Amino acid sequence: MSAALGVAVAVAAVLILVGAVLAIVRAERGPSMLDRTIALDIVVTCLVAAVALYASLERRADVVPILVVLSLVGFIGSVTIARFAAVEPEDARRVRTREEVAAEDEARLRAELAEAKAREVPDATEDDEQVGDPGASEDDQPAGDPAAPGSDDGGAR
């Protein structure tokens, strides 16, 4: 093996290894199931690339069926998971940026402040209609009260 070929194989092996490690880290962190699926698909692809690198380095053609089987397993696995993940749960959404989180928090605070102001300031039309006890209506007056309209004793004592 020439020195140039040895360097090329070493560089390719290091790049494949780095890709696999980064994909494993992505699979661990997520955040969604589809991110993990893609990461594991990349790991299978790195495995196929490593076997292909070995086959080319050792000049072995008998490894080609293994490459085909690994490729099919990766493809079928990805398609199967994508089929079941087509309806991703609402709580497994994508990761939001800091700006999106800040905008949502600001909108939530504005809505809470508007709700608090609405509770503090009663409507002016309600104040004009209420005379006397704001919680009492005509029907709540005690029976026999001469001041109450519609009392039983007709106002006589």
CNS distance restraints for C-alpha pairs under 8 A (distance, minus, plus):
assign (resid   1 and name CA) (resid   5 and name CA) 6.51 0.50 0.50
assign (resid   1 and name CA) (resid   6 and name CA) 6.70 0.50 0.50
assign (resid   2 and name CA) (resid   6 and name CA) 6.27 0.50 0.50
assign (resid   3 and name CA) (resid   7 and name CA) 6.23 0.50 0.50
assign (resid   4 and name CA) (resid   8 and name CA) 6.16 0.50 0.50
assign (resid   5 and name CA) (resid   9 and name CA) 6.08 0.50 0.50
assign (resid   6 and name CA) (resid  10 and name CA) 6.12 0.50 0.50
assign (resid   7 and name CA) (resid  11 and name CA) 6.07 0.50 0.50
assign (resid   8 and name CA) (resid  12 and name CA) 6.07 0.50 0.50
assign (resid   9 and name CA) (resid  13 and name CA) 6.03 0.50 0.50
assign (resid   9 and name CA) (resid  53 and name CA) 7.37 0.50 0.50
assign (resid   9 and name CA) (resid  57 and name CA) 7.71 0.50 0.50
assign (resid  10 and name CA) (resid  14 and name CA) 6.16 0.50 0.50
assign (resid  11 and name CA) (resid  15 and name CA) 6.18 0.50 0.50
assign (resid  12 and name CA) (resid  16 and name CA) 6.11 0.50 0.50
assign (resid  12 and name CA) (resid  53 and name CA) 7.95 0.50 0.50
assign (resid  13 and name CA) (resid  17 and name CA) 6.09 0.50 0.50
assign (resid  13 and name CA) (resid  50 and name CA) 6.97 0.50 0.50
assign (resid  13 and name CA) (resid  53 and name CA) 7.71 0.50 0.50
assign (resid  14 and name CA) (resid  18 and name CA) 6.09 0.50 0.50
assign (resid  15 and name CA) (resid  19 and name CA) 6.09 0.50 0.50
assign (resid  16 and name CA) (resid  20 and name CA) 6.19 0.50 0.50
assign (resid  16 and name CA) (resid  46 and name CA) 5.72 0.50 0.50
assign (resid  16 and name CA) (resid  49 and name CA) 7.15 0.50 0.50
assign (resid  16 and name CA) (resid  50 and name CA) 6.84 0.50 0.50
assign (resid  17 and name CA) (resid  21 and name CA) 6.17 0.50 0.50
assign (resid  17 and name CA) (resid  46 and name CA) 7.51 0.50 0.50
assign (resid  18 and name CA) (resid  22 and name CA) 6.12 0.50 0.50
assign (resid  19 and name CA) (resid  23 and name CA) 6.10 0.50 0.50
assign (resid  19 and name CA) (resid  42 and name CA) 7.82 0.50 0.50
assign (resid  19 and name CA) (resid  43 and name CA) 7.76 0.50 0.50
assign (resid  19 and name CA) (resid  46 and name CA) 6.99 0.50 0.50
assign (resid  20 and name CA) (resid  24 and name CA) 6.17 0.50 0.50
assign (resid  20 and name CA) (resid  42 and name CA) 6.96 0.50 0.50
assign (resid  20 and name CA) (resid  43 and name CA) 5.15 0.50 0.50
assign (resid  20 and name CA) (resid  46 and name CA) 5.88 0.50 0.50
assign (resid  21 and name CA) (resid  25 and name CA) 6.27 0.50 0.50
assign (resid  22 and name CA) (resid  26 and name CA) 6.19 0.50 0.50
assign (resid  23 and name CA) (resid  27 and name CA) 6.12 0.50 0.50
assign (resid  23 and name CA) (resid  39 and name CA) 4.77 0.50 0.50
assign (resid  23 and name CA) (resid  40 and name CA) 6.80 0.50 0.50
assign (resid  23 and name CA) (resid  42 and name CA) 6.25 0.50 0.50
assign (resid  23 and name CA) (resid  43 and name CA) 6.16 0.50 0.50
assign (resid  24 and name CA) (resid  28 and name CA) 6.23 0.50 0.50
assign (resid  24 and name CA) (resid  39 and name CA) 6.52 0.50 0.50
assign (resid  24 and name CA) (resid  40 and name CA) 7.08 0.50 0.50
assign (resid  24 and name CA) (resid  43 and name CA) 7.06 0.50 0.50
assign (resid  25 and name CA) (resid  29 and name CA) 6.27 0.50 0.50
assign (resid  26 and name CA) (resid  30 and name CA) 5.90 0.50 0.50
assign (resid  26 and name CA) (resid  35 and name CA) 7.28 0.50 0.50
assign (resid  26 and name CA) (resid  36 and name CA) 6.69 0.50 0.50
assign (resid  26 and name CA) (resid  39 and name CA) 5.99 0.50 0.50
assign (resid  27 and name CA) (resid  35 and name CA) 6.76 0.50 0.50
assign (resid  27 and name CA) (resid  36 and name CA) 4.26 0.50 0.50
assign (resid  27 and name CA) (resid  37 and name CA) 7.38 0.50 0.50
assign (resid  27 and name CA) (resid  39 and name CA) 5.22 0.50 0.50
assign (resid  27 and name CA) (resid  40 and name CA) 6.52 0.50 0.50
assign (resid  28 and name CA) (resid  36 and name CA) 7.27 0.50 0.50
assign (resid  30 and name CA) (resid  35 and name CA) 5.59 0.50 0.50
assign (resid  30 and name CA) (resid  36 and name CA) 5.50 0.50 0.50
assign (resid  31 and name CA) (resid  35 and name CA) 6.63 0.50 0.50
assign (resid  31 and name CA) (resid  36 and name CA) 7.67 0.50 0.50
assign (resid  31 and name CA) (resid  92 and name CA) 7.25 0.50 0.50
assign (resid  31 and name CA) (resid  93 and name CA) 7.94 0.50 0.50
assign (resid  31 and name CA) (resid  94 and name CA) 6.90 0.50 0.50
assign (resid  31 and name CA) (resid  95 and name CA) 6.86 0.50 0.50
assign (resid  32 and name CA) (resid  36 and name CA) 6.62 0.50 0.50
assign (resid  32 and name CA) (resid  92 and name CA) 5.39 0.50 0.50
assign (resid  32 and name CA) (resid  93 and name CA) 6.52 0.50 0.50
assign (resid  32 and name CA) (resid  94 and name CA) 6.59 0.50 0.50
assign (resid  33 and name CA) (resid  37 and name CA) 6.18 0.50 0.50
assign (resid  33 and name CA) (resid  85 and name CA) 7.37 0.50 0.50
assign (resid  33 and name CA) (resid  88 and name CA) 7.98 0.50 0.50
assign (resid  33 and name CA) (resid  92 and name CA) 7.49 0.50 0.50
assign (resid  34 and name CA) (resid  38 and name CA) 6.20 0.50 0.50
assign (resid  34 and name CA) (resid  82 and name CA) 7.35 0.50 0.50
assign (resid  34 and name CA) (resid  85 and name CA) 7.07 0.50 0.50
assign (resid  35 and name CA) (resid  39 and name CA) 6.19 0.50 0.50
assign (resid  36 and name CA) (resid  40 and name CA) 6.18 0.50 0.50
assign (resid  37 and name CA) (resid  41 and name CA) 6.17 0.50 0.50
assign (resid  37 and name CA) (resid  78 and name CA) 6.69 0.50 0.50
assign (resid  37 and name CA) (resid  81 and name CA) 7.05 0.50 0.50
assign (resid  37 and name CA) (resid  82 and name CA) 7.91 0.50 0.50
assign (resid  38 and name CA) (resid  42 and name CA) 6.23 0.50 0.50
assign (resid  38 and name CA) (resid  78 and name CA) 7.57 0.50 0.50
assign (resid  39 and name CA) (resid  43 and name CA) 6.37 0.50 0.50
assign (resid  40 and name CA) (resid  44 and name CA) 6.36 0.50 0.50
assign (resid  41 and name CA) (resid  45 and name CA) 6.23 0.50 0.50
assign (resid  41 and name CA) (resid  74 and name CA) 6.03 0.50 0.50
assign (resid  41 and name CA) (resid  75 and name CA) 7.91 0.50 0.50
assign (resid  41 and name CA) (resid  78 and name CA) 6.57 0.50 0.50
assign (resid  42 and name CA) (resid  46 and name CA) 6.10 0.50 0.50
assign (resid  43 and name CA) (resid  47 and name CA) 6.22 0.50 0.50
assign (resid  44 and name CA) (resid  48 and name CA) 6.24 0.50 0.50
assign (resid  44 and name CA) (resid  70 and name CA) 7.28 0.50 0.50
assign (resid  44 and name CA) (resid  71 and name CA) 7.67 0.50 0.50
assign (resid  44 and name CA) (resid  74 and name CA) 5.96 0.50 0.50
assign (resid  45 and name CA) (resid  49 and name CA) 6.16 0.50 0.50
assign (resid  45 and name CA) (resid  71 and name CA) 7.40 0.50 0.50
assign (resid  45 and name CA) (resid  74 and name CA) 7.46 0.50 0.50
assign (resid  46 and name CA) (resid  50 and name CA) 6.07 0.50 0.50
assign (resid  47 and name CA) (resid  51 and name CA) 6.24 0.50 0.50
assign (resid  48 and name CA) (resid  52 and name CA) 6.10 0.50 0.50
assign (resid  48 and name CA) (resid  67 and name CA) 5.88 0.50 0.50
assign (resid  48 and name CA) (resid  70 and name CA) 6.45 0.50 0.50
assign (resid  48 and name CA) (resid  71 and name CA) 6.90 0.50 0.50
assign (resid  49 and name CA) (resid  53 and name CA) 6.03 0.50 0.50
assign (resid  50 and name CA) (resid  54 and name CA) 6.20 0.50 0.50
assign (resid  51 and name CA) (resid  55 and name CA) 6.09 0.50 0.50
assign (resid  51 and name CA) (resid  63 and name CA) 7.68 0.50 0.50
assign (resid  51 and name CA) (resid  67 and name CA) 7.01 0.50 0.50
assign (resid  52 and name CA) (resid  56 and name CA) 6.12 0.50 0.50
assign (resid  52 and name CA) (resid  63 and name CA) 7.91 0.50 0.50
assign (resid  52 and name CA) (resid  64 and name CA) 7.86 0.50 0.50
assign (resid  52 and name CA) (resid  67 and name CA) 7.08 0.50 0.50
assign (resid  53 and name CA) (resid  57 and name CA) 6.05 0.50 0.50
assign (resid  54 and name CA) (resid  58 and name CA) 6.05 0.50 0.50
assign (resid  55 and name CA) (resid  59 and name CA) 5.54 0.50 0.50
assign (resid  55 and name CA) (resid  60 and name CA) 4.94 0.50 0.50
assign (resid  55 and name CA) (resid  61 and name CA) 6.73 0.50 0.50
assign (resid  55 and name CA) (resid  63 and name CA) 6.26 0.50 0.50
assign (resid  55 and name CA) (resid  64 and name CA) 7.87 0.50 0.50
assign (resid  56 and name CA) (resid  60 and name CA) 6.68 0.50 0.50
assign (resid  63 and name CA) (resid  67 and name CA) 6.55 0.50 0.50
assign (resid  64 and name CA) (resid  68 and name CA) 6.35 0.50 0.50
assign (resid  65 and name CA) (resid  69 and name CA) 6.18 0.50 0.50
assign (resid  66 and name CA) (resid  70 and name CA) 6.10 0.50 0.50
assign (resid  67 and name CA) (resid  71 and name CA) 6.07 0.50 0.50
assign (resid  68 and name CA) (resid  72 and name CA) 6.18 0.50 0.50
assign (resid  69 and name CA) (resid  73 and name CA) 6.11 0.50 0.50
assign (resid  70 and name CA) (resid  74 and name CA) 6.16 0.50 0.50
assign (resid  71 and name CA) (resid  75 and name CA) 6.15 0.50 0.50
assign (resid  72 and name CA) (resid  76 and name CA) 5.96 0.50 0.50
assign (resid  73 and name CA) (resid  77 and name CA) 5.89 0.50 0.50
assign (resid  74 and name CA) (resid  78 and name CA) 6.12 0.50 0.50
assign (resid  75 and name CA) (resid  79 and name CA) 6.19 0.50 0.50
assign (resid  76 and name CA) (resid  80 and name CA) 6.00 0.50 0.50
assign (resid  77 and name CA) (resid  81 and name CA) 6.16 0.50 0.50
assign (resid  78 and name CA) (resid  82 and name CA) 5.98 0.50 0.50
assign (resid  79 and name CA) (resid  83 and name CA) 6.05 0.50 0.50
assign (resid  80 and name CA) (resid  84 and name CA) 6.51 0.50 0.50
assign (resid  81 and name CA) (resid  85 and name CA) 5.93 0.50 0.50
assign (resid  82 and name CA) (resid  86 and name CA) 5.93 0.50 0.50
assign (resid  88 and name CA) (resid  92 and name CA) 6.73 0.50 0.50
assign (resid  88 and name CA) (resid  93 and name CA) 7.75 0.50 0.50
assign (resid  89 and name CA) (resid  93 and name CA) 7.43 0.50 0.50
assign (resid  96 and name CA) (resid 100 and name CA) 5.99 0.50 0.50
assign (resid  96 and name CA) (resid 101 and name CA) 6.46 0.50 0.50
assign (resid  97 and name CA) (resid 101 and name CA) 6.35 0.50 0.50
assign (resid  98 and name CA) (resid 102 and name CA) 6.09 0.50 0.50
assign (resid  99 and name CA) (resid 103 and name CA) 6.07 0.50 0.50
assign (resid 100 and name CA) (resid 104 and name CA) 6.15 0.50 0.50
assign (resid 101 and name CA) (resid 105 and name CA) 6.11 0.50 0.50
assign (resid 102 and name CA) (resid 106 and name CA) 6.08 0.50 0.50
assign (resid 103 and name CA) (resid 107 and name CA) 6.16 0.50 0.50
assign (resid 104 and name CA) (resid 108 and name CA) 6.11 0.50 0.50
assign (resid 105 and name CA) (resid 109 and name CA) 6.15 0.50 0.50
assign (resid 106 and name CA) (resid 110 and name CA) 6.15 0.50 0.50
assign (resid 107 and name CA) (resid 111 and name CA) 6.20 0.50 0.50
assign (resid 108 and name CA) (resid 112 and name CA) 6.22 0.50 0.50
assign (resid 109 and name CA) (resid 113 and name CA) 6.12 0.50 0.50
assign (resid 110 and name CA) (resid 114 and name CA) 6.13 0.50 0.50
assign (resid 111 and name CA) (resid 115 and name CA) 6.14 0.50 0.50
assign (resid 112 and name CA) (resid 116 and name CA) 6.13 0.50 0.50
assign (resid 113 and name CA) (resid 117 and name CA) 6.15 0.50 0.50
assign (resid 114 and name CA) (resid 118 and name CA) 6.15 0.50 0.50
assign (resid 115 and name CA) (resid 119 and name CA) 6.37 0.50 0.50
assign (resid 116 and name CA) (resid 120 and name CA) 6.30 0.50 0.50
assign (resid 117 and name CA) (resid 121 and name CA) 6.24 0.50 0.50
assign (resid 118 and name CA) (resid 122 and name CA) 7.25 0.50 0.50
assign (resid 122 and name CA) (resid 126 and name CA) 7.48 0.50 0.50
assign (resid 122 and name CA) (resid 127 and name CA) 7.80 0.50 0.50
assign (resid 123 and name CA) (resid 127 and name CA) 6.99 0.50 0.50
assign (resid 124 and name CA) (resid 128 and name CA) 6.64 0.50 0.50
assign (resid 125 and name CA) (resid 129 and name CA) 6.58 0.50 0.50
assign (resid 126 and name CA) (resid 130 and name CA) 6.42 0.50 0.50
assign (resid 130 and name CA) (resid 134 and name CA) 5.63 0.50 0.50
assign (resid 136 and name CA) (resid 140 and name CA) 5.70 0.50 0.50
assign (resid 136 and name CA) (resid 141 and name CA) 7.45 0.50 0.50
assign (resid 137 and name CA) (resid 141 and name CA) 7.10 0.50 0.50
assign (resid 138 and name CA) (resid 148 and name CA) 7.32 0.50 0.50
assign (resid 138 and name CA) (resid 149 and name CA) 7.56 0.50 0.50
assign (resid 141 and name CA) (resid 145 and name CA) 7.37 0.50 0.50
assign (resid 141 and name CA) (resid 148 and name CA) 6.44 0.50 0.50
assign (resid 142 and name CA) (resid 148 and name CA) 7.91 0.50 0.50
assign (resid 143 and name CA) (resid 151 and name CA) 5.86 0.50 0.50
assign (resid 143 and name CA) (resid 152 and name CA) 6.53 0.50 0.50
assign (resid 144 and name CA) (resid 148 and name CA) 7.79 0.50 0.50
assign (resid 144 and name CA) (resid 151 and name CA) 5.22 0.50 0.50
assign (resid 144 and name CA) (resid 152 and name CA) 5.41 0.50 0.50
assign (resid 144 and name CA) (resid 153 and name CA) 5.72 0.50 0.50
assign (resid 144 and name CA) (resid 155 and name CA) 7.76 0.50 0.50
assign (resid 145 and name CA) (resid 151 and name CA) 6.20 0.50 0.50
assign (resid 145 and name CA) (resid 155 and name CA) 7.39 0.50 0.50
assign (resid 146 and name CA) (resid 151 and name CA) 6.53 0.50 0.50
assign (resid 146 and name CA) (resid 153 and name CA) 7.42 0.50 0.50
assign (resid 146 and name CA) (resid 154 and name CA) 6.97 0.50 0.50
assign (resid 146 and name CA) (resid 155 and name CA) 4.24 0.50 0.50
assign (resid 146 and name CA) (resid 156 and name CA) 7.03 0.50 0.50
assign (resid 147 and name CA) (resid 155 and name CA) 7.21 0.50 0.50
assign (resid 150 and name CA) (resid 154 and name CA) 7.43 0.50 0.50
assign (resid 151 and name CA) (resid 155 and name CA) 7.07 0.50 0.50
assign (resid 153 and name CA) (resid 157 and name CA) 7.70 0.50 0.50
